[in-house]
Structure formats: C-alpha cells, structure tokens
Amino acid sequence: MEGNYSIEEFDKAKTKVIKYIMYKKRTEYEVKNKFSKMLEENLLHDIIEYVKEAGYLSDEIYIKRAIEEYKALNNLSRKEINYKLYTKGISQNLIENYYSEHQEDLYNYELQAAKNIILKKTSTIDKEEIKKYLRKKGYVEEIIKEAMNSTFDN
C-alpha cells in the first residue's frame, strides 16, 4: 500500500469492493466505474491490485465465464459476444486472444446458434429474409452458408 490512507480505510473499502465483485462477477472496468467517485484514485488502484492478486478479479476469467454463459443461454454471433464484452470494458486484445485460443469451439457454437435461429425463423420468414437477419446479427457469410445448407439439406 503506497497511498496516504489508513489500513482501516483500505480494509473498509476493500470489503465493499469484494462484496461488489462477489455479488456478480465484474470486470476491472466495472469496478473502477462503480468506485471511482467514492474512493481516492490511489486507494482504488491499490484495492484493485489487491483483489486481482487475490484472484477475485480477472478479466481473462470473466471472458471465459461470460462466453460460457452466453453460449448456454443465447444464440449470439461472435460479433454480438464481442460487443457485450467490449461494453463491460474488456480490452479488444484480451477478447482476440480468447477467440484465437478457442477458435474451433466458437466456430461450432456460432454455427449451431445460426442453425437454431434458422429453424426458429423458417416457419415465419423466407430463406432470404433469414439470411438478412443473420447478417444483421453479425454472422459471417461462411457460417450463414453452412448453416443454411445443413438445415435445408436435411
């Protein structure tokens, strides 16, 4: 601890930050946003470093958990996942690293998500409208084409 604050101040603020993080997993950006107006900058910086070292706060772990959650609950394109993570303050570099390490898994997920959307939309709109919808949602042509072919060939 380097700042001009007492151990009691640090512990009290640290407890608040940890409670905030434990209630729901957060990103470093979210923690900074929440506490930047109520805590001195150097105190907040030291607390963030402390909770990161203690394993309470990790943007890398957040990405992994968030993507697993998105995959379980939604039919999102990679572009939509990317946007959700970016709005949480995750650096584009960390997102890209995760994507490159999990390329095949994410491709398979995105393909299945596109198929799910196609199956859901087939009864209400035609193939071209479905393609437009998927493009608008951020699916790439390769995924759209493969999902359409495998859905309509079966």
N, C-alpha and C positions, 0 to 999 in steps of 0.2 A: 504494500500500500504506500503510495507516494504522496497522496493529496493532503490538504490541510483540513482533515476531518477526524473525528474520534473513532475509535474502534466500535463504540456503541452506535454511532451514526451508520457506519459501514454495515454492521450486523443487522440493524433495523431495516435499512434499505435493501440489503441482500435478501433478507427474508421476504420482503414484498416482491422482489423480482423473481425469486424462486417460486413463490406461490403463483405468480402470474404465468410463469413458464410451465409449471406442473398442472395447472388447471386445464391447459390445452397447449400442445406443442407449439412453440413460436420460433420465428426466425430472429436473427440478431437485429435486423431492421425493425421488426415489430417491437422488440424490447426497447430499442433506442427511441422509437417514436413515442411509445407509451410513457417513458420515464424522463425524457429529455427536458420537459418543462418543470418537473418536480424535484429533480436531483441535479447537483452541480455536475458539470461535464466530466471533471476528473474522477469524481466519485462513481458516476455511472460507468465510465470507461473501466475503472478498476473492478467494479462488480461484474461487468460483462466478461472481463478476462477471467475472473474467478469462476464464474458459472461455466464458462467454456472449458477451462482446465478441469473442473469437477465433472464434466460430462453432461451437464444439464442443458447445454445449448450448443447445437451443431447444425449448421446449415446443410452439411452433407447428409446427415442422418434425417433432417427434415425433408429433403428432396426425396430420399428413398421412401420414407413413410407416406408422404403426400402422394407420390405417384402410385404406390400400392393401394392407397385409399381411393384415388381417382379411378384406378383400374377396376376395383371391386364394385364401385357404385355407379360409374358413369360410362357413357360411350363417347369419350373425348378423343379428338385428334391430338397428335403431338403438339401442334401449334396452340391448341387450347390449353393443354397442360403447361406448355411453356409460358403462356400468358399468365395463368394462375400463379405459377411460381414466381414469375417476374414481379407481379403485383405484391407479393409477400416480401420483396426486397432481396430475392436470391440473385446472385450475380449470374450473368449470361454464361460466364466461363464455367461455373460450377454445374449449371444445367447441361451445357455441352459435354462436359466431362462425363456426367452421368449417362447421357444419351449414347456417347461413344462406347462406354463400358457395357451397356445393356441394349445394344442395337437390335439384335435378333429378337429378344423378348419384347421390346417395344414395337417392332415391326409386326410381330404376330398379334400382339394386343390390338394395335391400331387396325389391322386387317379384320380381326374379329369384331371390333367395335363398328367398323364400316358395314360389315355384313349384318350386324344386329339392326343398324339403322335402316338398311335396305329392306330387310324383312318386315320391319315395323311400318315403313312408308309404302311398300308395294301395293297395299290394298287401297291406298288413298290417292297416290300420285303416280305419274308415268316415269319410265326409266330416265328420261332426260331431266325431268324435274328433280329426281333423286340425285343425279349427278351434280346438278347445280347446287342443291342443298349441301351435299358432301364437300364440294369445293368451298362453299361459303363457310363451312365449319372448319376449314383448314386442312382437309385431307388432300394428299398429293395424288396426282394422276395415276401413278403406279398402283397405289392402294385401291383407288376407286375402280380402276380397270379390273384388277384381280378379284376384288370383292364382287363386282357386278357379274363377272364371268362365272365365278364359282357359285354364286347364288342362283343365277338364271340357267345354268347348265344342269343343275341338279333337279 
